[in-house]
Amino acid sequence: MSQQLKCSHCGEQKNPDAFPKASGKARGYAWVCKVCKTAKRRLKQAGMTEDEWKKQNRRYWLKTSYGITLEEFDVMLKAQNNKCAICKCESKDAFNSTLYVDHCHNSNRIRGLLCHACNSALGKFRDSKLILQNAIAYLERHK
């Protein structure tokens, strides 16, 4: 049996022939399957504005990736005063003017909304308290 690939849009595991070939990608195939790519193109051709398209795409991404609605995301954003839960930067000042859903990769439980820098930092520290404590101690030693 051939290796299954995961579509970054719908999250389904599919055979490689369900994806367009992409020589520039390490895996040799695009990240979005042919079905999702066609659906996205049809929505765009339906006459949606760029903002409507982005909102529709955001709704789909939040639902398929994290199991939440755009409205639930907005409630979380309001509860955090439109700020990153770690560095407190305003969402408008964050990369792409948005905050990202932070979740535990083991339990998939959503923890909060973070700017790109803080979300990436947690990932690079592998969500490890020990590594973060070591980083703090390192910064203290090298003030």
Secondary structure by P-SEA (a helix, b strand, c coil): ccbbbbcccccccccccccccccccccccccccaaaaaaaaaaaaccccaaaaaaaaaaaaaaaaccccaaaaaaaaaaacccccccccccccccccbbbbbbccccccccccccaaaaaaaaaacccaaaaaaaaaaaaacc
